[in-house]
Amino acid sequence: MSQGKRLVYSTEDGQLGKAMPSSKYGNNKKSKSVSGSVIKNPAKQGIRIRRESKGRGGKSVCVIEGLPLQSAELKVLQKELKSQLGTGGAVKDGCIEIQGDHREKLLLMLEKKGFKAKLSGG
């Protein structure tokens, strides 16, 4: 190269001399991170019972989140709720999942156990 001239574009690296985008194709969008239980202050927000059906082949699942219990205690509570409702379920990411739409029944059961719960969603 001669003096006074500088390389501005290269087929290998694209445009030079400017801030390069974060990815190869200029996609600067930040990816959202999703976590199971995102309740930051459970004492303030309480326990939420919601119904989900996405990613489950159209089948409904009630998700109880925000319980201030350890993993072993969650499993015991989940087993008790499943046996009273006669359904299946699981403990995932600190949340209890119960198969079927049993939100009102779950709300009553949790209130009998001394938990202050709310229904969330539509």
C-alpha positions in Angstrom: 0.0 0.0 0.0 1.1 3.5 -0.6 1.4 6.2 2.0 -1.7 8.2 2.8 -4.0 5.4 1.8 -5.5 2.9 4.2 -7.6 -0.3 3.8 -11.3 0.4 4.4 -12.9 -2.8 3.4 -11.8 -6.4 3.1 -13.8 -9.3 1.8 -12.6 -11.4 4.7 -13.3 -9.0 7.6 -15.9 -6.7 6.1 -15.8 -3.0 7.0 -12.6 -1.9 8.9 -12.0 1.0 11.2 -15.4 1.0 12.8 -16.7 -0.9 15.9 -17.4 -4.4 14.8 -20.8 -5.9 15.7 -21.0 -8.5 18.5 -21.6 -11.4 16.1 -20.5 -12.2 12.5 -23.8 -11.1 10.9 -24.4 -7.9 12.9 -27.1 -9.3 15.2 -26.8 -7.1 18.3 -29.9 -8.4 20.0 -29.4 -9.7 23.5 -30.8 -13.1 24.2 -33.3 -13.3 27.0 -32.5 -15.8 29.7 -35.4 -17.8 31.1 -35.5 -19.4 34.4 -38.1 -21.5 36.2 -38.8 -19.6 39.4 -38.1 -15.9 38.9 -39.8 -14.7 42.1 -37.3 -12.4 43.8 -39.0 -11.8 47.1 -41.4 -14.7 47.8 -42.5 -13.2 51.1 -43.7 -10.1 49.3 -45.1 -11.8 46.2 -46.4 -15.0 47.6 -47.0 -18.3 45.9 -48.4 -18.3 42.4 -50.5 -21.1 40.8 -50.7 -20.9 37.0 -51.8 -23.1 34.2 -49.4 -23.9 31.3 -50.0 -25.9 28.1 -47.2 -24.7 25.8 -44.7 -27.4 24.8 -46.8 -30.2 26.2 -48.9 -31.2 23.2 -51.9 -29.2 24.3 -52.2 -30.8 27.7 -52.6 -28.6 30.7 -50.3 -28.5 33.7 -50.7 -26.4 36.9 -47.4 -24.9 38.0 -46.9 -23.8 41.7 -44.0 -21.4 42.0 -42.6 -19.4 44.8 -42.8 -22.0 47.6 -40.3 -21.3 50.4 -39.4 -24.9 50.7 -36.2 -27.0 50.1 -36.1 -29.7 47.4 -36.9 -32.6 49.8 -39.9 -30.7 51.3 -41.2 -29.8 47.8 -41.1 -33.5 46.8 -43.2 -34.4 49.9 -45.7 -31.7 49.2 -45.9 -32.6 45.6 -46.6 -36.3 46.4 -49.3 -35.3 48.8 -51.0 -33.0 46.3 -50.8 -35.7 43.6 -52.4 -38.3 45.8 -55.2 -36.0 46.9 -56.0 -35.0 43.3 -55.3 -38.5 41.7 -53.0 -37.1 39.0 -49.4 -37.1 38.0 -46.8 -34.4 38.5 -43.2 -33.5 39.0 -40.8 -31.1 40.8 -38.8 -29.0 38.2 -36.6 -26.0 38.9 -38.0 -25.3 42.3 -41.6 -25.5 41.1 -44.3 -28.1 41.5 -46.1 -29.2 38.3 -49.4 -31.0 38.6 -51.0 -32.5 35.5 -54.4 -31.1 34.6 -56.2 -27.9 35.4 -56.7 -28.1 39.2 -55.9 -24.5 40.2 -58.9 -23.9 42.5 -58.4 -27.2 44.3 -54.7 -26.5 44.7 -55.4 -23.1 46.1 -57.7 -24.5 48.7 -55.2 -27.3 49.6 -52.3 -24.9 50.0 -54.4 -22.5 52.1 -55.3 -25.4 54.4 -51.6 -26.1 54.8 -51.0 -22.5 55.8 -49.5 -21.1 52.5 -50.8 -17.8 51.1 -51.3 -18.5 47.4 -52.8 -16.6 44.4 -54.0 -17.7 41.0 -52.0 -16.1 38.2 -52.8 -15.9 34.5 -56.1 -16.2 32.8 
